[in-house]
Amino acid sequence: MPKIQKLYAREILDSRADPTLEVVSILDSGDYGIASVPSGTSTSSSEAFELRDNDPRRYLGRGVLAAISRVNQEIASAVLDKPFTSILDLDKWLIDLDGTPEKKKLGANAILGVSMATTKALAASLRQPLYKYIADVIGNKEPLFIPSPVFNMINGGKHGAGNLDFQEFHIISSRLHPFAESLETGVVIYQTIKRLLARRGAIHSVGYEGGFAPNLFTNLDALEILQEAIIETNHKPGIDIELGLDIAANSFFKDNRYIIKDRSSPMEANEFIDYLRDLNNQYHLRLLEDAISEADWKSWINLTAELGNITTIVGDDLLATNSKLVKKAVADKACNGILVKLNEVGTVSETLEVIHQANAAGWKVVASHRSGETNDTFIADFAVGIGADYAKFGAPARGERVAKYNRLLAIETELTHPPVP
């Protein structure tokens, strides 16, 4: 059985100029994995604990030297030279070693770095692509495919310039098209959006995830820009290319009401659901993510009853890749899709457990990056291995996003033209 012979971490920067961890795991076979840990900007109250130094003398308190120490000392001394059969065994060691529900002792970022790096090392030791190893671990026996890409074309909310309430405005291409073709379509529409914004005299700088962060007046203005760009590139909205939204309603839910620029007065929950229904009737949204605040559970149930038969109501902040919350949401029919983020829960195996739950419920699964990313492409292999319906990696721009799309291109080539044994 494999053993970890050497394990260490170092501090690197993510795409927001915040520190994060890069972890190296070397097996006794000599095979190794290197992984870096993403981090979110718009976060759920239920996410696992991210350990930061909070030392104002370094990186404005955002340093991760404490998390690095946990990897190099407590975790390394506990797991070195111990045999394990798979990443499931190692992750159990890590969870037991921490011993807290939120991973507050060691930090979810420290634990996840070890989990991801060792998953890569184990795949290498078996001479398997990472996506194939993940498929084997989760028991995915279906033919592997590239998920439908969800391109984040316009950034608002906490990811943008602050003038748009909704956080992300998406275009979505069907996985029935070859991924290389979908990526080209995404790039052409992306460049077309830039021209349309410039034509209007709007700002066309980019936000955290590579989408444009324009100074538009309303959320509908952003959706109209997407529609116009799709049409201008000779595609049919709702047929060739669909739209999606990450509304991130937590950010504008105040005093039990929803406050957005598209309405002159705050809306009660039932009024906001009516607004979302009208919005969906107009734009035929494929994915509607975090449309309701995580604090407004009953309205999630009402929204899913209202729209769940015609679009996918995706829980992100609501669920935080947390198995207990997923169980409750399945029982209550609070949504019918989940956004999966590894760092929300803190290990590869716990994320796989949540995906099992979602699959059993017949939910759609969206594998997602974070706003604070690195050039690590783990999530691309992960999305393919679990058989995700959608892959959400940001705009087709900025190196940390492009790296993941380029990795999907490579995987598509391998799946289409497998190597000769």
LOROKOL-563752 format. One record per residue (C-alpha): x, y, z; residue in one letter. Coordinates in steps of 0.1 Angstrom, whole numbers, plus 5000, padded with zeros to 4 digits. Example, Ala and Ser with C-alpha at 12.3 -4.5 7.8 and 13.67 -1.06 7.14 Angstrom:
REM residues 2
     c1     c2     c3   type
   5123   4955   5078      A
   5137   4989   5071      S
***
This chain:
REM residues 421
     c1     c2     c3   type
   5000   5000   5000      M
   5012   5035   4993      P
   5028   5056   5020      K
   5035   5094   5020      I
   5073   5097   5023      Q
   5075   5135   5023      K
   5049   5162   5028      L
   5054   5200   5029      Y
   5037   5233   5020      A
   5047   5268   5010      R
   5030   5301   5007      E
   5022   5313   4972      I
   4998   5340   4958      L
   4963   5334   4943      D
   4947   5354   4915      S
   4935   5382   4939      R
   4971   5388   4953      A
   4961   5369   4985      D
   4984   5343   4999      P
   4974   5306   4997      T
   4991   5272   5002      L
   5009   5250   4977      E
   5013   5215   4990      V
   5037   5188   4978      V
   5030   5151   4986      S
   5057   5126   4977      I
   5049   5088   4980      L
   5074   5061   4988      D
   5072   5050   4951      S
   5087   5084   4941      G
   5054   5096   4926      D
   5043   5130   4937      Y
   5015   5155   4935      G
   5015   5193   4938      I
   4983   5212   4946      A
   4974   5248   4955      S
   4943   5257   4974      V
   4916   5281   4961      P
   4897   5306   4982      S
   4864   5325   4978      G
   4853   5361   4980      T
   4815   5356   4983      S
   4814   5328   5010      T
   4787   5309   5028      S
   4784   5310   5066      S
   4785   5272   5065      S
   4819   5268   5047      E
   4847   5249   5065      A
   4872   5271   5084      F
   4899   5288   5063      E
   4930   5293   5085      L
   4945   5328   5081      R
   4973   5343   5102      D
   4954   5376   5110      N
   4988   5392   5114      D
   4985   5428   5101      P
   5022   5430   5096      R
   5021   5405   5068      R
   4998   5406   5037      Y
   4972   5427   5056      L
   4965   5398   5079      G
   4958   5374   5050      R
   4990   5353   5053      G
   4988   5315   5057      V
   5020   5306   5076      L
   4999   5290   5104      A
   4982   5267   5078      A
   5016   5259   5063      I
   5029   5250   5098      S
   5000   5227   5103      R
   5009   5208   5071      V
   5047   5207   5078      N
   5044   5197   5114      Q
   5011   5183   5128      E
   4998   5167   5096      I
   5032   5155   5083      A
   5041   5139   5116      S
   5007   5121   5117      A
   5006   5107   5082      V
   5042   5101   5071      L
   5050   5064   5065      D
   5014   5052   5073      K
   4999   5029   5046      P
   4966   5038   5030      F
   4947   5022   5001      T
   4932   5053   4986      S
   4925   5090   4991      I
   4894   5080   5011      L
   4917   5064   5038      D
   4940   5094   5039      L
   4911   5119   5042      D
   4896   5100   5071      K
   4930   5103   5088      W
   4930   5140   5082      L
   4894   5145   5094      I
   4900   5125   5126      D
   4933   5143   5132      L
   4915   5177   5131      D
   4885   5164   5151      G
   4863   5195   5147      T
   4832   5198   5124      P
   4845   5230   5107      E
   4882   5219   5106      K
   4891   5247   5129      K
   4921   5230   5145      K
   4942   5224   5113      L
   4923   5247   5089      G
   4903   5234   5059      A
   4929   5250   5035      N
   4957   5231   5051      A
   4938   5198   5050      I
   4925   5203   5014      L
   4960   5210   5001      G
   4972   5177   5015      V
   4941   5159   5001      S
   4944   5173   4966      M
   4982   5169   4963      A
   4980   5132   4975      T
   4951   5125   4951      T
   4974   5136   4923      K
   5003   5115   4937      A
   4981   5084   4939      L
   4969   5089   4903      A
   5005   5092   4892      A
   5014   5060   4911      S
   4988   5041   4892      L
   4998   5057   4859      R
   4963   5071   4855      Q
   4952   5105   4844      P
   4938   5123   4874      L
   4903   5124   4860      Y
   4903   5086   4856      K
   4915   5081   4892      Y
   4887   5103   4905      I
   4862   5084   4884      A
   4874   5051   4899      D
   4872   5065   4935      V
   4837   5078   4931      I
   4826   5047   4912      G
   4817   5065   4880      N
   4814   5037   4855      K
   4798   5059   4828      E
   4817   5070   4797      P
   4836   5101   4806      L
   4828   5134   4789      F
   4835   5171   4791      I
   4808   5190   4811      P
   4790   5219   4796      S
   4811   5251   4802      P
   4795   5279   4821      V
   4813   5311   4811      F
   4811   5340   4835      N
   4810   5369   4810      M
   4799   5398   4832      I
   4810   5402   4869      N
   4788   5421   4894      G
   4783   5420   4931      G
   4814   5413   4951      K
   4832   5401   4919      H
   4827   5433   4900      G
   4828   5470   4903      A
   4798   5471   4927      G
   4772   5487   4904      N
   4755   5454   4895      L
   4736   5435   4922      D
   4739   5401   4906      F
   4773   5385   4909      Q
   4777   5366   4877      E
   4761   5366   4842      F
   4767   5334   4823      H
   4765   5320   4789      I
   4762   5282   4787      I
   4770   5259   4757      S
   4756   5224   4754      S
   4779   5195   4760      R
   4764   5180   4728      L
   4789   5202   4710      H
   4826   5193   4711      P
   4842   5212   4740      F
   4868   5228   4716      A
   4839   5242   4696      E
   4821   5255   4727      S
   4853   5271   4739      L
   4858   5289   4706      E
   4821   5301   4708      T
   4827   5314   4743      G
   4858   5333   4733      V
   4841   5349   4703      V
   4811   5360   4724      I
   4834   5372   4751      Y
   4853   5394   4726      Q
   4820   5406   4711      T
   4808   5417   4746      I
   4839   5437   4749      K
   4832   5455   4716      R
   4795   5461   4725      L
   4805   5476   4759      L
   4831   5499   4742      A
   4805   5509   4716      R
   4782   5521   4745      R
   4811   5539   4761      G
   4809   5515   4791      A
   4838   5504   4812      I
   4852   5470   4800      H
   4878   5462   4825      S
   4875   5427   4841      V
   4866   5415   4875      G
   4879   5387   4897      Y
   4869   5359   4874      E
   4878   5374   4841      G
   4843   5386   4832      G
   4838   5423   4823      F
   4828   5446   4852      A
   4809   5474   4833      P
   4792   5505   4847      N
   4757   5495   4835      L
   4726   5508   4852      F
   4706   5476   4859      T
   4710   5439   4860      N
   4687   5436   4830      L
   4712   5458   4810      D
   4738   5431   4815      A
   4715   5403   4803      L
   4706   5424   4773      E
   4743   5427   4764      I
   4746   5389   4766      L
   4716   5384   4744      Q
   4729   5410   4718      E
   4764   5394   4718      A
   4749   5359   4712      I
   4728   5372   4683      I
   4756   5392   4668      E
   4778   5360   4667      T
   4750   5343   4647      N
   4738   5321   4675      H
   4702   5317   4688      K
   4697   5326   4725      P
   4681   5298   4744      G
   4688   5273   4717      I
   4725   5274   4707      D
   4736   5293   4738      I
   4717   5295   4771      E
   4719   5321   4798      L
   4725   5316   4835      G
   4729   5338   4866      L
   4747   5336   4899      D
   4725   5361   4918      I
   4744   5358   4951      A
   4713   5370   4969      A
   4731   5371   5003      N
   4747   5403   4993      S
   4714   5423   4989      F
   4691   5405   5014      F
   4686   5430   5042      K
   4660   5431   5069      D
   4642   5401   5053      N
   4638   5419   5020      R
   4656   5419   4987      Y
   4670   5452   4975      I
   4681   5456   4938      I
   4685   5485   4914      K
   4659   5470   4890      D
   4632   5479   4915      R
   4625   5512   4931      S
   4616   5497   4965      S
   4627   5466   4985      P
   4609   5434   4977      M
   4594   5409   5001      E
   4604   5373   4994      A
   4572   5365   4975      N
   4576   5396   4954      E
   4612   5387   4946      F
   4602   5352   4935      I
   4576   5368   4912      D
   4604   5390   4898      Y
   4626   5359   4892      L
   4597   5341   4875      R
   4593   5370   4851      D
   4630   5372   4846      L
   4631   5335   4837      N
   4601   5339   4813      N
   4620   5366   4795      Q
   4655   5351   4793      Y
   4649   5313   4797      H
   4677   5308   4822      L
   4693   5273   4823      R
   4709   5278   4857      L
   4697   5301   4885      L
   4723   5300   4913      E
   4719   5314   4948      D
   4687   5333   4938      A
   4676   5334   4974      I
   4695   5342   5005      S
   4708   5312   5025      E
   4690   5327   5055      A
   4656   5325   5037      D
   4652   5287   5035      W
   4614   5287   5030      K
   4617   5309   5000      S
   4642   5284   4984      W
   4614   5258   4987      I
   4589   5281   4972      N
   4612   5291   4943      L
   4620   5255   4935      T
   4583   5247   4935      A
   4577   5276   4912      E
   4605   5272   4887      L
   4623   5239   4894      G
   4604   5221   4866      N
   4618   5245   4839      I
   4652   5256   4851      T
   4679   5243   4875      T
   4678   5260   4909      I
   4714   5258   4921      V
   4724   5259   4957      G
   4759   5273   4965      D
   4759   5294   4997      D
   4728   5275   5007      L
   4746   5242   5007      L
   4783   5249   5010      A
   4791   5214   4997      T
   4780   5202   5031      N
   4764   5167   5033      S
   4740   5176   5062      K
   4727   5207   5044      L
   4723   5187   5011      V
   4703   5160   5030      K
   4680   5187   5044      K
   4676   5204   5010      A
   4668   5171   4993      V
   4642   5163   5019      A
   4626   5198   5017      D
   4630   5201   4979      K
   4648   5233   4984      A
   4667   5231   4951      C
   4675   5207   4923      N
   4711   5215   4916      G
   4743   5220   4935      I
   4775   5240   4930      L
   4804   5219   4942      V
   4835   5236   4956      K
   4863   5215   4972      L
   4874   5241   4997      N
   4839   5246   5011      E
   4842   5212   5028      V
   4879   5207   5029      G
   4887   5172   5015      T
   4883   5154   4982      V
   4864   5125   4997      S
   4838   5146   5015      E
   4832   5164   4982      T
   4827   5130   4966      L
   4802   5121   4993      E
   4781   5152   4985      V
   4782   5144   4948      I
   4768   5109   4956      H
   4739   5125   4975      Q
   4732   5149   4946      A
   4733   5122   4921      N
   4709   5100   4941      A
   4685   5130   4943      A
   4686   5135   4905      G
   4702   5169   4909      W
   4724   5186   4884      K
   4760   5190   4895      V
   4781   5221   4887      V
   4818   5218   4895      A
   4832   5252   4903      S
   4864   5272   4908      H
   4867   5300   4933      R
   4873   5338   4928      S
   4907   5334   4944      G
   4923   5308   4921      E
   4957   5296   4910      T
   4970   5278   4878      N
   4962   5244   4894      D
   4939   5225   4871      T
   4927   5200   4897      F
   4891   5211   4893      I
   4891   5204   4856      A
   4900   5168   4861      D
   4877   5166   4890      F
   4847   5178   4869      A
   4853   5152   4843      V
   4859   5124   4868      G
   4827   5129   4888      I
   4806   5133   4856      G
   4796   5168   4864      A
   4768   5183   4842      D
   4785   5217   4841      Y
   4820   5232   4847      A
   4821   5268   4859      K
   4856   5282   4857      F
   4850   5319   4850      G
   4855   5338   4817      A
   4877   5324   4789      P
   4903   5350   4801      A
   4930   5354   4828      R
   4956   5327   4832      G
   4942   5310   4862      E
   4908   5305   4844      R
   4923   5297   4810      V
   4946   5270   4825      A
   4915   5250   4835      K
   4898   5254   4801      Y
   4930   5244   4784      N
   4931   5213   4806      R
   4896   5204   4794      L
   4909   5207   4759      L
   4937   5182   4766      A
   4913   5158   4784      I
   4889   5160   4754      E
   4918   5150   4731      T
   4926   5121   4754      E
   4890   5109   4755      L
   4885   5113   4718      T
   4919   5098   4708      H
   4930   5075   4736      P
   4966   5065   4736      P
   4976   5031   4721      V
   4985   5007   4749      P
***
